Amino acid sequence: MIDLQQRSAGVLLHITSLPGPHGIGDFGPDAFRFVDWLASAGQSIWQLLPTTPIGPGDSPYQSVSAFAGSPLMVALEPMVASGWLAPPELPQERFDSSRVDFARVVPWRLAQLRLAAAGFARKADPAEHADLAAWCAEQAYWLDDYALFMALETAHTGQPWWHWEAALRQRKPDALHKARQQEAGEIAFWKFVQWCFDCQLKTLKTYANERHVAIMGDLPIFIAHHSADCWARPELYLLDADCQPTVVAGVPPDDLGPLGQRWGNPLYDWKRMAEEDFAWWTARVRRALQQADVFRIDHFRGFAGYWEIPASCPTAMQGRWVPAPGKALFEAIERSLGKVPIIAEDLGLITPDVIELRDHFGFPGMKILQFGFGGDATHEFLPHNYGTACVVYPGTHDNDTARGWWDHAPQKEREFAGAYLAASAQDIHWGMIRAACNSVASMAIFPLQDVLGLGSEHRMNLPGTLGGSNWVWRFDWSMVGSEAGRVLGLISAASGRAPFALLGLSGSA
């Protein structure tokens, strides 16, 4: 298990942002090359965003499953090597190497996966078929519902599950049995894709761990309304007789948004979950630990108390704080799984009950350097005010890049940051990385965009917006060169977060 108290450093980069010829980053050769680059730069953590399937707005935080992996991340090269797939013919208009064009990439990638599934059915040897069958049996607790859900979604041309015929919407046993027979081929396809996802991620994680790089996952707190999870167990959510949410998730108005944020996810029926000793959550965390060495839980404050918005309200302004299960949930998880390596995303409106819950279980919180220059020297996000039990970032995927932040920050904040970091527009990214590394925080994580000193046009996500440039960013190896990794390694080693030998010191004392 990863030691959350050991000084370490790492890089935040989503799988989809990797280079590669097939329109979107995946578990192919460039993922392994990135692990090698991390190791050469003395980095011991690779933080990912959620690897679940994307949902509305191409967001991984609105997935059709809390347990499944994204089909878009399944690399095609291993399927070609296995003989299940012919080398893919790229579209005549080649994919953009600097961004993901989801409208073009999704249908093309799924078509290739269907060809690979057909090739597997014809050409796989008995041992491979046995491996698939054994994996399906092991993962049946979520896989069976997910594969049937995806098959039915396909049969209903993408319509949400609450628009399906009543017998399927209400999961009548006879209707489900008939659907499994009628959709057997489609169900087999989705199970095959998930098996490939798990096998490829396991191979990548093993490769990273052998090079002393840990994988950090990301667990969204809420699930999407149109999801296999909500369809399979609607009683675990606050839904009405028509399967519609009565209340939805979000956050109240604050300085960043006068209307707040109305996410629209259905809220959990925590009382019903407690009656089952939070078995669904325990299963979800167990699944996360199969795929990562440590994981961040998004919107951690929602486990202490959450903002409940009436579903009829178009904004988040009319809501209320409602207590969540807090300790009871994590105690149930630990009874089944033992101590769990969790990073708590404790940003936003943080009240004493959130801090007490985080600290009771020893979960490190998060510090964002960009936020530290909006006040004075007492600001909690300035490094000299940290404790050790935290993870420090220049910014996350939801923030502007360090260079972009500098370009758009008020003059007072720029002047404060310049004085504090001894940096200017040209090296603000290195100033933030150096301050993060030199802090007492146990972990320091840097978006790759900041390691490369990129501007706002390379930002990953702008919260509260859909589509556009969100989630589409990709890098190219020509952007990396040799200098960024060398400097990152020197800073990390000098601050005790990477092997001291990276400094290359010579001579006698």
N, C-alpha and C positions, 0 to 999 in steps of 0.2 A: 504493500500500500504506500502511496506517496506521503511524504512527510510534509505537512502543510506549514510546519514551523521552520523548516530549513530555508536559508536564503537561496533564492533561485530567480531566474529571469526567463522570459519567453516572449513569443510573438503571437498576436491575434491575427488569424487569417482564415477566412471561410474556405471550405473545400471548393466551392463554386468559383472562387476568385483565382484559382490556379490556372496556369497556361495549359494548353492542349489543343488538339486539332478538331475536337468534336463539339465546339460551340459553348462549352461550359466546363469548369474545372471538375475533376472526378478523381477516383482512386487509382488512376493510371500512373504512368511513369513519372510525371511531374510531381506527384505527391511524394514519391520516394526521393526524388531529387531535392524537394523542399526540406525533407527530414535531414538529408545530408548537409544542406546549407545551414539549417538550425544548429546541428551538432558542430559544424566548423566554426560557427559564431559563438559557441559556448552557451547556447540556449537550451534549457532543459524542459521547456513546456511549449506545446503547440495548442493554443486555444482555438476551438472551433465555435461557430454559431450552431444552432440546432441542425441536426442532420436528418430531421424528419421531412416528409414530403412538403412541398410548398403549397400555399393556399391562396386566397384572394390577395391581389397586389403582389404576387410572387413572393410572399413573405413566409419564412420558415416558422414564424410564430403563430400562424393560422393554419395549422396542418390538418389533414384528414385523418391523422392517426398520431397518438402520443407515443406509440411503440414502433411503428414502421420506419424504415429508412427511405431516403429520397431515391426514386429510380434514376433521377438525373445524375446521381453521383456514381452509379455503377459504370465502371470503365469497360470499354469495348475490347481493348487489347487482350485481356486474359481470355475472353471468349473466342477471339480469333486464334489465339495460341492453343486453345483446347479443341479447335476444329469445329466448334458449334456455329461459328459465324464467319462468313467470307469477309475479307478486308472491306470496310464500308466505303461506298462511293459518296464523297462529299457533294453537297448541292453545288450546282453550277455557280451560284453566287455564294462564295465562301463565307463562313461565319466570321463575325467580327472578333478579333483577338483581344480587344480592349474592353468589351462589354458583352453581357449575355443578352441575346435577343430571344427572350422566352417564347414569344409567339412562333418563332421558327424552330427553335431548339427542341421544345417539348415534343411536338409530333414526330420530328425526325428521330430523336433518341428513342422514343417509345417504339417506333417502327423497327429500329435496329434490335431492340430488346425482344420484340416478338419474333424476329428472324432467328435470334440466338436461342430462344426457348424452343422453337421448332427444330433447330439443329440439335439441341440437347436431347430432345425426345427421340430423334433418329439415331444419333451417333454416340451418346454417352455410354460408358461401359457400366456393367452391373454395380461396381463399387460406387460410382458417382451417383447412380440412381438411389442406392442404399443410403449414401450420405445425405442426399436431399430428403428422403423419407424420414430418416432419423431426426434431422433438424426440424422438419415440420412437426413431428410428434413432440419434440422438446418445447417448441414455441407455440404450440396449439392454443394456449390460454389467451393469446391475443391474435395470433395469425389467422385462425379460422374465421373469426368475425371480420377481420380486416379484408381478407381475400374475397369473402362473399360480398362485403360492402362495396369493394371496388368493382366487382363483376356486375353487381346490380346498378351501380352508378353508370357504368358503361352501357348497360342495357337500357337505362332510362336517359341516355344522352346527356349525362351530367346534371340532371335535375336533383335538387337537394332531397334528402331522404324523407322529409316530412311531406313531400309531394308524391311519394310513391303510393301504390294502392294500399288500402288499409291493412290488409293481411300481412304485407311485408313491413309496412311502417310499424305495426304493432308486434311484429316478430311472432306471428302465429306459427306453431311448430310444423303444421302441414305445409304452409306456404314456404317456410325456410327449407324443408326437406325437398320440395319440388324445385325450388330455385337452385339448390346445390346440384341436383341432377341435371337440370337444363343448362346451367352455367359451369359445368365441370371443367371444360377446357379453359375458360377465362379464369376461373379460380386457380387452376394449376399454373397459369401464366403468372399471376401476381405472387403466388408462393415461390415460384422459381426466381423471380426478380428479387424478392426479399432474401432468399438464400444466397444469391450472388452478392447482394449488398453486405450481408453479415460476413461472408467468407472474405471478401475483399477488404473490409474494414479491419477484420481480425488480422489479416496478413500485414496491413499497413501499421497497425498498432504494435504488432510484434516487432516489426522492423524498427519502428521508432524506439520502443523500449530497449531493444538490444543496443541502441546507440545513445541510451540514457536520456531519451526525450519522452516525456509523459504527455498523454493526450488529455486535454481538458475539454469536456463536453459542455452543453448548455441545455438546461431544462426549463422550458416555458412553464409558468405556473398554471395557466389556463389552457383549455382545449377549445377547438372550434366547434360551433354548433353543427355544421355539416361535417361530421367526423364519424368514423367507425366507433369511437369510444362513446359518443353521445347516443348513437343509434343502438348500440349493443346494450347499454345500461342507462336508459333515460331516467330511471328512478334516482340516479346519483346526482342529478342536476335539478335546478329549480325551473321546471317546465310546466306549462299548463296542459289542459286536456288535448289541445291541438298540437302538442309537442313544441310549442313556442316558449322561449324564455320569458319569465315574468319580470326578471331583473337581469341586468348585464354588468359586466366588469368595466372598469376604467379608473381614472384618477381625477380628483377634484381640480378646480381652477387653481393656478399658481402663477408665479412670475413668468413662467415659460409659455403659459397658455391660459388666457382669460376665460375660455370656455371649458377648460379641462380637456381630458382625453376620454372619449367614449369608444372603448375597444370593441364592445358588442359581444364578447364571449359569454356563454352561459355560466352562471355561478354554481359552485358545488352545493349540494345538499349535505353540509358537513355533519348534521345529526345522523343522516342515514349512513354516511361513510363511517362514522364512529361506531355505529351498531355492528359493522363488519370489521372492526378493529383496523380500519383504514387499509384494508387488503389491496384495494386498487392502487393506492399510492405506493405501498410496499412493492407491489409487482412492477410498477413503473420505475422505481428507483433501482430495483434489482436489474432491470433491463438496461438502464443507463450505465450501471457499473460493469455490464458485459461489454460495453462499447467504449468506455473511457476510464482513465485512472482517477480522475477527479472531475467534478462537474459544478458549474455555476447554476444556482437556481434564480431565475428571473423574478423580479418583483417580490423579493423575500418578505417585505413588509405585509404582504397580503396573507401571510400565515398567522400574523398577530391580529390584524384587523384589515378589512377590505372595504373599498368604496362601492356601495351597492346603488346602481342607477336604475330607476324604473324603465322597463323596456320601451315604454311609450315616449320617453324623453329623447329628443334628437341630439342633445349635448350632455355633458357630464355635470352640468351646473346643479341639477336637482338630484342629489344623491344623499347618502348617509353612510357613516362609518358603522360597520357591523363586526363584532368580535369573531375571530376565526379560532380554530382548535389549538393553535400554538403548540405547547409542549406535548400534548396528548398525541398529536400526529407523529412527531419525530421520535417520541418514546416508543410508539408502536413499530415504526420503521427499524429502530435500533434493536428492539427485541427480536426481530426476525433476521436482520442483516448485520448486527453489530455496529460499531462506530463507522459512520459514513463520511467520506471525504467531500465535503460540500463547501463551496464558496457562496456566501450570501450577497446577492445584489441588493444592498441596503441603501439605495439612492432614493431621492424624493423626500416626501414628508415623513421623517423618521421620528417616532415617538418613543418614550421610555420603554414601553412594552416590547417594541421591536428590538431594541438594544438588549434588553434582558433576555429575550428568546434567543437571539444570536449568540450572546455570550454564554448562556447556560449550556449550550451544546458545543461551544468552542469553534463555531463557524467563523472563519475570517470574513470581514466585510470588504467593501471596496472604497477606494479614494480616487478621485478624478482631479488631476492637476489643473486642468483648464478651469475648474470651478473655484480654485483657491485664490484667484486674483481679483475676485469681485468684492472683497472686503478689506480687512487689514491683516496685520501679522498674527492675529489670533484665529484666523480661519482654519477650520478643522481639516481642510484638504491641502494645507501647506505642509510639506514634508517634516518640518521641525516639530509639528504637533502630532505626528503619528505615534501609535503604539505598534508593536510588532505584528499583532494578529490582524493583518489586512493585506490586500492586494492593491497596488498602486498602478494606475494607468495615466498616460498623458490625456487620453480620451478613449472612448469605446467606439463600437460600430455605430452607435446612435449619436455620436458627436462629430463635429467637423474635424478635419485633420489638424495637427498642431500648426502647420503653416497657414491653413485656412482660418483657424481660430485667430491667429495673430492678425491676419489681414482684416478681419471683421470685428475685432474686439474694440470696445471703447478705448480712447487714448489713455485714460487713467489705468486701465487694466494692463495695457501694453507696457506702460512705463513701470508699473509695479513688477510685472513679469520680467522685464528687461533687467531691472535692478536685482531682483531675487535670483535669477538664473544666470546673470551675466551673459545675456544672449540678445540677439537682434533678429530681424526678419530672416536673415540668411541662415542662422543656426538655431532658431528657436526649438526645432525638433530635437536636436542633440542636447540642448539645454534642459528640456523636459526629461529626456531619457536619462541624462546624467543625474538629475535631481532625484528621479524615481529610484535609480540604482543605488544612490548614496543614502537613501532613507533607510530607516530601520524596518520598514515593511518586509514581511517574510517573502512576498512575491512581488515582482515588477513585470508587468506585461505591456508590450508595445504593439499597436497596430502596425502592420507592415508598411502602410502608407506613411507613418511617421518615421520609421527607420529609413525610408527612401526619401523623406523630405518633400512629400507631394502636397499639392494644394487642394482646394475645396472640390475641384472637378473630379477628384478621386474618392470622395466621401462614399461610404457604403449605404447609409440609411438616414433619412430625415423623419423622425417620429411624427406621427399624426398625419402622414401623407401616404398615398397609395400610388404604385406604379412609378412612371417617370424613370428617374435614375436610381431608384432604390434597388438594392440587392444585385445590381448588374455589374459592379466593378470587377475587372480582372487585371492582373499584372502580366508583364512579359519579362523573360529573363534578361533581356537587354536593358531593362530599367534597373536591375539589381547591381550588375557589375561586381567588382571585387572589393570596393572601398567600404560600402555600407556594412557588410558582414564583418570586415576587419575592425572597423571602429566600434561596432556594437560589441564585439568580443572583447576589445580592450576595456571599454567602460564596464562591462559586466565582470570581467576578471579583477579589475582594480577595486571593485566594490564588494568582492567576495561572493559573487553570484555565478561565477564560471571558473574553470580551472585556472589557477594563477599562472600556469605555464603559458597561457595565451598571451601574456604580456611580453614574452620573449626577452626577459631581462638577462643581462650578462654582466660579467665583471665581478669583482670582490667587494665586500662591504668596506 
